[in-house]
Each structure stands twice: as C-alpha cells, then as structure tokens.
C-alpha cells in the first residue's frame, strides 16, 4: 500500500514539469495573433525573479498571473503580428494609440489564457500592476530567436495547485484529514481505578499495611489513552497473571 503524501516532493516546482503545457499555450496564442503561426516563441522555463525590474510595464490579474514587458518587447510583438520589421522611430504619434491598442489586446488575451491554464476563472479585471513578486514564479518568453521580450509570472500558490493537477494520479497523493492520518498510530493506555487527595507530609509517612482511601465507590475503572480520558469505563476482571477490563460504558467526550 502506497503511503499518502499530502505534500509535493522536492523538485516538484521545477519549471520543466510545466514545459509541455506552456509550450502548447504559447503556440495556440501565437497562431491566433501572429501573421505566421511559425513565428518563434520560445518560453525559457526557469525562475528569473531578478530580471523583473527590467520590465517596467505589466498586464496582470491581481494575485494570479501576469506579463511584464518593456518598449522593445512591445515592438517585437507588433513585428510578429504584422510579419514585418517595425523601427521604433517609425511609429508616428498619430499611430501610437492604434499600436498600443493592438499589442495590449494580444497581451491581455495571453494573460487570460494563462489564468485559464492554471484553472482559475478570468472574471477579474486585468490591470497594469505587477504581482507580488516575492510569491511568484517568472519565466522568460522569447519572441525572437534570441533575447527576452516578455516575462510571464504566476503566483506560487497557483503553481502548487497546478502542479498537483498535472501530476499523474498514481503519484499525486491524497490529502487526508488529521483523524485519518493519525488513525494507525499507537498510543499507551492505562486504567484509572480511582483517585484521592493527601498532603505531601502524609505521603511521606505511608508504609506497608496502611490504607489509602479513593473515591471509586462504584468499582468502575476509567480507561485513559496517553494519560487523557477516553470516555470508556468498565470493571476489572482477573485473567491469570494479567488483568482485563470489561467495558460497560462509553461517554461522549468534549473536543
């Protein structure tokens, strides 16, 4: 029987585990927006958190995922969409709103696709704010054969949930309640026949033959586990050299 694992093993968050899904996502996105479906889009699947400050612009869904980019990345994206080189100084001021609109539409579509990929609804508003970078995993997305044009970020907690869904069922493990997890553990039990109260000086004076009074007038014996009440009680019965307890009552214990 395979032991349940309510955690992810070491190395489970290696970006390589997500490579196929991300490659398919980027491929479908580029086929939709780019003039040629064969445009070079190569995610570099590794954590690159230190690169985030180089990307001043963001399109993101708060607390979930986002894309970081700079002016060069936006320009390269436009080139892939138009299938032609676009010089930065060739974009006239009158055309700038159209240039901004079409590239941001493509970026927002990619953000929504990322959100859908990790299994979250996309009703949240897309904004221009960076994610909390301390809890995010970030990957490079290259729109050319070399260089980085976009930075894809997904909140780490979402990545953990995604990784659990991607794992084969045979190794995914099963989260169990604490009662089920502790069920197989063994505990020591003892029987409390009764209790009384004496002073320390009286305890020092006790000797063989003395009688100690207890409050167990009924003769019932309470069963305890690890020193704590179980609600079980019964009577003592002799069984050769050993003693047994015949259980008679079970009280519901407050948790």
C-alpha positions as YAML, in Angstrom:
chain: A
units: angstrom
residues:
- id: 1
  name: UNK
  ca: [0.00, 0.00, 0.00]
- id: 2
  name: UNK
  ca: [1.39, 3.36, -1.02]
- id: 3
  name: UNK
  ca: [1.57, 5.90, 1.77]
- id: 4
  name: UNK
  ca: [-0.42, 9.07, 1.20]
- id: 5
  name: UNK
  ca: [1.60, 12.21, 0.53]
- id: 6
  name: UNK
  ca: [-0.23, 15.42, 1.39]
- id: 7
  name: UNK
  ca: [2.71, 17.45, 0.01]
- id: 8
  name: UNK
  ca: [4.73, 17.91, -3.17]
- id: 9
  name: UNK
  ca: [8.14, 16.22, -3.29]
- id: 10
  name: UNK
  ca: [11.37, 18.17, -3.61]
- id: 11
  name: UNK
  ca: [11.89, 19.46, -7.13]
- id: 12
  name: UNK
  ca: [8.19, 19.35, -7.99]
- id: 13
  name: UNK
  ca: [8.20, 23.06, -8.80]
- id: 14
  name: UNK
  ca: [10.98, 22.76, -11.39]
- id: 15
  name: UNK
  ca: [9.63, 24.69, -14.41]
- id: 16
  name: UNK
  ca: [10.44, 21.73, -16.64]
- id: 17
  name: UNK
  ca: [7.34, 19.99, -15.28]
- id: 18
  name: UNK
  ca: [5.18, 22.68, -16.89]
- id: 19
  name: UNK
  ca: [7.04, 22.89, -20.21]
- id: 20
  name: UNK
  ca: [4.61, 20.98, -22.42]
- id: 21
  name: UNK
  ca: [1.55, 22.85, -21.18]
- id: 22
  name: UNK
  ca: [3.25, 26.24, -21.52]
- id: 23
  name: UNK
  ca: [4.60, 25.46, -24.98]
- id: 24
  name: UNK
  ca: [1.12, 24.49, -26.14]
- id: 25
  name: UNK
  ca: [-0.36, 27.63, -24.61]
- id: 26
  name: UNK
  ca: [2.16, 29.92, -26.31]
- id: 27
  name: UNK
  ca: [1.76, 28.06, -29.60]
- id: 28
  name: UNK
  ca: [-2.01, 28.48, -29.63]
- id: 29
  name: UNK
  ca: [-1.73, 32.13, -28.64]
- id: 30
  name: UNK
  ca: [0.85, 32.94, -31.34]
- id: 31
  name: UNK
  ca: [-1.17, 31.09, -34.00]
- id: 32
  name: UNK
  ca: [-4.14, 33.31, -33.16]
- id: 33
  name: UNK
  ca: [-2.33, 36.65, -33.12]
- id: 34
  name: UNK
  ca: [0.77, 36.37, -35.29]
- id: 35
  name: UNK
  ca: [0.83, 36.75, -39.07]
- id: 36
  name: UNK
  ca: [2.67, 33.43, -39.33]
- id: 37
  name: UNK
  ca: [1.95, 30.54, -36.99]
- id: 38
  name: UNK
  ca: [5.61, 29.53, -37.22]
- id: 39
  name: UNK
  ca: [6.79, 32.71, -35.51]
- id: 40
  name: UNK
  ca: [9.49, 31.98, -32.96]
- id: 41
  name: UNK
  ca: [8.02, 31.87, -29.46]
- id: 42
  name: UNK
  ca: [10.23, 30.00, -27.01]
- id: 43
  name: UNK
  ca: [9.46, 30.13, -23.29]
- id: 44
  name: UNK
  ca: [12.61, 29.84, -21.21]
- id: 45
  name: UNK
  ca: [11.32, 27.78, -18.37]
- id: 46
  name: UNK
  ca: [13.30, 28.87, -15.37]
- id: 47
  name: UNK
  ca: [12.84, 31.23, -12.46]
- id: 48
  name: UNK
  ca: [14.19, 34.65, -13.30]
- id: 49
  name: UNK
  ca: [12.93, 36.76, -10.42]
- id: 50
  name: UNK
  ca: [15.93, 39.06, -10.51]
- id: 51
  name: UNK
  ca: [15.01, 40.22, -14.01]
- id: 52
  name: UNK
  ca: [11.65, 41.69, -13.04]
- id: 53
  name: UNK
  ca: [12.90, 45.29, -12.54]
- id: 54
  name: UNK
  ca: [13.97, 45.34, -16.20]
- id: 55
  name: UNK
  ca: [10.32, 45.11, -17.27]
- id: 56
  name: UNK
  ca: [8.50, 48.29, -16.21]
- id: 57
  name: UNK
  ca: [5.13, 47.53, -17.82]
- id: 58
  name: UNK
  ca: [2.62, 44.92, -16.67]
- id: 59
  name: UNK
  ca: [-0.67, 43.38, -17.72]
- id: 60
  name: UNK
  ca: [-1.86, 41.21, -14.87]
- id: 61
  name: UNK
  ca: [-4.70, 39.74, -12.84]
- id: 62
  name: UNK
  ca: [-4.06, 40.62, -9.22]
- id: 63
  name: UNK
  ca: [-2.77, 37.73, -7.14]
- id: 64
  name: UNK
  ca: [-2.87, 35.25, -10.02]
- id: 65
  name: UNK
  ca: [-0.73, 35.83, -13.11]
- id: 66
  name: UNK
  ca: [0.67, 38.50, -15.37]
- id: 67
  name: UNK
  ca: [3.03, 39.53, -18.16]
- id: 68
  name: UNK
  ca: [5.86, 42.03, -17.83]
- id: 69
  name: UNK
  ca: [7.27, 43.81, -20.87]
- id: 70
  name: UNK
  ca: [9.21, 46.84, -22.00]
- id: 71
  name: UNK
  ca: [9.01, 49.01, -25.14]
- id: 72
  name: UNK
  ca: [11.28, 46.64, -27.03]
- id: 73
  name: UNK
  ca: [9.08, 43.68, -26.17]
- id: 74
  name: UNK
  ca: [6.00, 45.54, -27.31]
- id: 75
  name: UNK
  ca: [7.73, 46.43, -30.57]
- id: 76
  name: UNK
  ca: [8.81, 42.84, -31.20]
- id: 77
  name: UNK
  ca: [5.27, 41.68, -30.50]
- id: 78
  name: UNK
  ca: [3.96, 44.11, -33.12]
- id: 79
  name: UNK
  ca: [6.52, 42.81, -35.62]
- id: 80
  name: UNK
  ca: [5.35, 39.23, -35.08]
- id: 81
  name: UNK
  ca: [1.74, 40.31, -35.54]
- id: 82
  name: UNK
  ca: [2.48, 42.24, -38.75]
- id: 83
  name: UNK
  ca: [5.21, 39.89, -40.04]
- id: 84
  name: UNK
  ca: [7.49, 42.82, -40.80]
- id: 85
  name: UNK
  ca: [10.16, 44.81, -39.03]
- id: 86
  name: UNK
  ca: [8.98, 47.95, -37.31]
- id: 87
  name: UNK
  ca: [11.55, 50.54, -36.33]
- id: 88
  name: UNK
  ca: [10.86, 52.28, -33.06]
- id: 89
  name: UNK
  ca: [11.06, 55.71, -34.66]
- id: 90
  name: UNK
  ca: [8.74, 54.61, -37.48]
- id: 91
  name: UNK
  ca: [5.70, 54.58, -35.21]
- id: 92
  name: UNK
  ca: [4.18, 58.01, -35.71]
- id: 93
  name: UNK
  ca: [2.48, 59.77, -32.84]
- id: 94
  name: UNK
  ca: [-0.85, 59.55, -34.63]
- id: 95
  name: UNK
  ca: [-0.46, 55.78, -34.95]
- id: 96
  name: UNK
  ca: [0.70, 55.26, -31.38]
- id: 97
  name: UNK
  ca: [-2.81, 54.69, -29.90]
- id: 98
  name: UNK
  ca: [-3.52, 52.01, -32.52]
- id: 99
  name: UNK
  ca: [-0.12, 50.40, -31.90]
- id: 100
  name: UNK
  ca: [-0.75, 50.38, -28.14]
- id: 101
  name: UNK
  ca: [-4.29, 49.04, -28.50]
- id: 102
  name: UNK
  ca: [-3.49, 46.07, -30.73]
- id: 103
  name: UNK
  ca: [-0.46, 44.92, -28.73]
- id: 104
  name: UNK
  ca: [-2.24, 45.27, -25.38]
- id: 105
  name: UNK
  ca: [-5.17, 43.26, -26.74]
- id: 106
  name: UNK
  ca: [-2.77, 40.44, -27.59]
- id: 107
  name: UNK
  ca: [-1.09, 40.64, -24.17]
- id: 108
  name: UNK
  ca: [-4.42, 40.66, -22.34]
- id: 109
  name: UNK
  ca: [-5.51, 37.60, -24.30]
- id: 110
  name: UNK
  ca: [-2.32, 35.80, -23.22]
- id: 111
  name: UNK
  ca: [-2.94, 36.77, -19.58]
- id: 112
  name: UNK
  ca: [-6.44, 35.29, -19.78]
- id: 113
  name: UNK
  ca: [-5.08, 32.12, -21.37]
- id: 114
  name: UNK
  ca: [-2.53, 31.78, -18.55]
- id: 115
  name: UNK
  ca: [-5.28, 32.23, -15.96]
- id: 116
  name: UNK
  ca: [-7.37, 29.56, -17.66]
- id: 117
  name: UNK
  ca: [-4.36, 27.25, -17.82]
- id: 118
  name: UNK
  ca: [-3.85, 27.28, -14.06]
- id: 119
  name: UNK
  ca: [-7.54, 26.64, -13.55]
- id: 120
  name: UNK
  ca: [-8.81, 29.99, -12.31]
- id: 121
  name: UNK
  ca: [-11.78, 32.00, -13.66]
- id: 122
  name: UNK
  ca: [-10.82, 35.12, -15.58]
- id: 123
  name: UNK
  ca: [-13.62, 37.42, -14.49]
- id: 124
  name: UNK
  ca: [-11.11, 39.53, -12.57]
- id: 125
  name: UNK
  ca: [-10.13, 42.82, -14.16]
- id: 126
  name: UNK
  ca: [-6.80, 42.96, -15.95]
- id: 127
  name: UNK
  ca: [-4.71, 45.85, -14.64]
- id: 128
  name: UNK
  ca: [-1.29, 47.38, -15.05]
- id: 129
  name: UNK
  ca: [0.10, 46.40, -11.66]
- id: 130
  name: UNK
  ca: [2.92, 43.94, -11.00]
- id: 131
  name: UNK
  ca: [2.24, 40.82, -8.99]
- id: 132
  name: UNK
  ca: [3.64, 40.38, -5.51]
- id: 133
  name: UNK
  ca: [6.97, 39.24, -6.88]
- id: 134
  name: UNK
  ca: [8.08, 37.57, -3.65]
- id: 135
  name: UNK
  ca: [5.47, 34.85, -4.16]
- id: 136
  name: UNK
  ca: [5.67, 34.47, -7.92]
- id: 137
  name: UNK
  ca: [7.47, 32.22, -10.38]
- id: 138
  name: UNK
  ca: [8.59, 34.04, -13.51]
- id: 139
  name: UNK
  ca: [9.56, 32.66, -16.91]
- id: 140
  name: UNK
  ca: [11.07, 34.29, -19.97]
- id: 141
  name: UNK
  ca: [9.16, 34.23, -23.23]
- id: 142
  name: UNK
  ca: [11.32, 34.95, -26.28]
- id: 143
  name: UNK
  ca: [9.56, 36.30, -29.36]
- id: 144
  name: UNK
  ca: [12.77, 36.13, -31.37]
- id: 145
  name: UNK
  ca: [15.47, 33.51, -31.75]
- id: 146
  name: UNK
  ca: [17.46, 35.27, -29.07]
- id: 147
  name: UNK
  ca: [16.69, 37.71, -26.30]
- id: 148
  name: UNK
  ca: [13.78, 38.04, -23.93]
- id: 149
  name: UNK
  ca: [10.72, 40.02, -24.87]
- id: 150
  name: UNK
  ca: [8.16, 39.10, -22.19]
- id: 151
  name: UNK
  ca: [8.23, 37.87, -18.63]
- id: 152
  name: UNK
  ca: [5.44, 35.53, -17.56]
- id: 153
  name: UNK
  ca: [4.64, 35.45, -13.84]
- id: 154
  name: UNK
  ca: [2.31, 33.09, -11.96]
- id: 155
  name: UNK
  ca: [1.63, 33.27, -8.24]
- id: 156
  name: UNK
  ca: [3.46, 30.45, -6.48]
- id: 157
  name: UNK
  ca: [0.38, 29.18, -4.65]
- id: 158
  name: UNK
  ca: [-1.38, 28.84, -8.01]
- id: 159
  name: UNK
  ca: [1.66, 27.00, -9.35]
- id: 160
  name: UNK
  ca: [1.46, 24.50, -6.49]
- id: 161
  name: UNK
  ca: [-2.22, 23.80, -7.21]
- id: 162
  name: UNK
  ca: [-1.44, 23.48, -10.93]
- id: 163
  name: UNK
  ca: [1.40, 21.06, -10.24]
- id: 164
  name: UNK
  ca: [-0.91, 18.86, -8.19]
- id: 165
  name: UNK
  ca: [-3.34, 18.69, -11.11]
- id: 166
  name: UNK
  ca: [-0.58, 17.90, -13.62]
- id: 167
  name: UNK
  ca: [0.88, 15.06, -11.55]
- id: 168
  name: UNK
  ca: [-0.20, 11.53, -12.54]
- id: 169
  name: UNK
  ca: [-2.90, 10.18, -10.27]
- id: 170
  name: UNK
  ca: [-0.64, 7.34, -9.19]
- id: 171
  name: UNK
  ca: [1.88, 9.71, -7.62]
- id: 172
  name: UNK
  ca: [-0.30, 12.71, -6.87]
- id: 173
  name: UNK
  ca: [-1.05, 11.58, -3.35]
- id: 174
  name: UNK
  ca: [-4.20, 12.21, -1.42]
- id: 175
  name: UNK
  ca: [-4.81, 14.85, 1.18]
- id: 176
  name: UNK
  ca: [-6.38, 13.21, 4.23]
- id: 177
  name: UNK
  ca: [-7.94, 14.55, 7.39]
- id: 178
  name: UNK
  ca: [-5.82, 14.60, 10.52]
- id: 179
  name: UNK
  ca: [-8.01, 11.94, 12.15]
- id: 180
  name: UNK
  ca: [-7.40, 9.52, 9.29]
- id: 181
  name: UNK
  ca: [-3.70, 10.32, 9.22]
- id: 182
  name: UNK
  ca: [-3.30, 9.68, 12.96]
- id: 183
  name: UNK
  ca: [-5.54, 6.60, 13.00]
- id: 184
  name: UNK
  ca: [-2.78, 3.99, 12.53]
- id: 185
  name: UNK
  ca: [-0.60, 5.49, 15.28]
- id: 186
  name: UNK
  ca: [-0.29, 3.51, 18.55]
- id: 187
  name: UNK
  ca: [-0.89, 5.05, 21.97]
- id: 188
  name: UNK
  ca: [-0.35, 3.78, 25.51]
- id: 189
  name: UNK
  ca: [-3.46, 3.11, 27.59]
- id: 190
  name: UNK
  ca: [-3.89, 2.81, 31.34]
- id: 191
  name: UNK
  ca: [-6.79, 2.22, 33.71]
- id: 192
  name: UNK
  ca: [-7.63, 4.68, 36.49]
- id: 193
  name: UNK
  ca: [-9.47, 2.88, 39.27]
- id: 194
  name: UNK
  ca: [-9.92, 5.99, 41.38]
- id: 195
  name: UNK
  ca: [-8.21, 8.98, 42.86]
- id: 196
  name: UNK
  ca: [-7.88, 10.67, 46.23]
- id: 197
  name: UNK
  ca: [-6.05, 13.53, 47.87]
- id: 198
  name: UNK
  ca: [-3.41, 13.55, 50.62]
- id: 199
  name: UNK
  ca: [-0.77, 16.02, 51.73]
- id: 200
  name: UNK
  ca: [2.93, 15.65, 50.98]
- id: 201
  name: UNK
  ca: [3.69, 15.02, 54.65]
- id: 202
  name: UNK
  ca: [1.08, 12.22, 54.74]
- id: 203
  name: UNK
  ca: [2.61, 10.72, 51.61]
- id: 204
  name: UNK
  ca: [6.00, 10.67, 53.33]
- id: 205
  name: UNK
  ca: [4.52, 8.77, 56.32]
- id: 206
  name: UNK
  ca: [2.83, 5.99, 54.29]
- id: 207
  name: UNK
  ca: [4.12, 2.49, 54.99]
- id: 208
  name: UNK
  ca: [3.15, -1.11, 54.05]
- id: 209
  name: UNK
  ca: [-0.16, -2.03, 55.63]
- id: 210
  name: UNK
  ca: [-1.62, 1.48, 55.55]
- id: 211
  name: UNK
  ca: [-4.94, 2.01, 53.71]
- id: 212
  name: UNK
  ca: [-5.41, 4.78, 51.15]
- id: 213
  name: UNK
  ca: [-8.99, 5.88, 50.53]
- id: 214
  name: UNK
  ca: [-10.08, 6.51, 46.93]
- id: 215
  name: UNK
  ca: [-13.31, 7.91, 45.55]
- id: 216
  name: UNK
  ca: [-14.13, 4.87, 43.35]
- id: 217
  name: UNK
  ca: [-17.12, 3.70, 45.34]
- id: 218
  name: UNK
  ca: [-18.81, 2.14, 42.31]
- id: 219
  name: UNK
  ca: [-15.84, 0.00, 41.42]
- id: 220
  name: UNK
  ca: [-15.79, 1.33, 37.81]
- id: 221
  name: UNK
  ca: [-12.44, 1.70, 36.10]
- id: 222
  name: UNK
  ca: [-11.87, 4.54, 33.60]
- id: 223
  name: UNK
  ca: [-9.71, 3.84, 30.54]
- id: 224
  name: UNK
  ca: [-7.24, 6.54, 29.51]
- id: 225
  name: UNK
  ca: [-5.11, 6.96, 26.39]
- id: 226
  name: UNK
  ca: [-1.80, 8.80, 26.67]
- id: 227
  name: UNK
  ca: [-2.96, 9.98, 30.08]
- id: 228
  name: UNK
  ca: [-6.17, 11.54, 28.73]
- id: 229
  name: UNK
  ca: [-9.77, 10.39, 29.33]
- id: 230
  name: UNK
  ca: [-11.38, 8.32, 26.57]
- id: 231
  name: UNK
  ca: [-14.90, 8.16, 27.97]
- id: 232
  name: UNK
  ca: [-14.62, 4.35, 28.23]
- id: 233
  name: UNK
  ca: [-15.13, 2.60, 31.58]
- id: 234
  name: UNK
  ca: [-15.74, -0.89, 32.89]
- id: 235
  name: UNK
  ca: [-14.86, -3.35, 35.61]
- id: 236
  name: UNK
  ca: [-11.64, -5.18, 36.39]
- id: 237
  name: UNK
  ca: [-11.59, -8.93, 35.82]
- id: 238
  name: UNK
  ca: [-8.76, -11.36, 36.58]
- id: 239
  name: UNK
  ca: [-7.35, -13.40, 33.71]
- id: 240
  name: UNK
  ca: [-4.49, -15.46, 35.10]
- id: 241
  name: UNK
  ca: [-1.44, -13.32, 35.78]
- id: 242
  name: UNK
  ca: [-2.98, -10.43, 33.83]
- id: 243
  name: UNK
  ca: [-5.94, -8.14, 34.48]
- id: 244
  name: UNK
  ca: [-8.56, -7.19, 31.94]
- id: 245
  name: UNK
  ca: [-11.24, -4.54, 31.80]
- id: 246
  name: UNK
  ca: [-14.75, -5.46, 30.74]
- id: 247
  name: UNK
  ca: [-16.04, -2.27, 29.09]
- id: 248
  name: UNK
  ca: [-19.52, -1.22, 30.22]
- id: 249
  name: UNK
  ca: [-19.93, 2.42, 29.24]
- id: 250
  name: UNK
  ca: [-18.73, 4.97, 26.70]
- id: 251
  name: UNK
  ca: [-19.37, 8.64, 27.36]
- id: 252
  name: UNK
  ca: [-19.15, 11.25, 24.63]
- id: 253
  name: UNK
  ca: [-16.08, 13.37, 25.27]
- id: 254
  name: UNK
  ca: [-15.95, 17.12, 24.56]
- id: 255
  name: UNK
  ca: [-13.31, 18.03, 21.92]
...
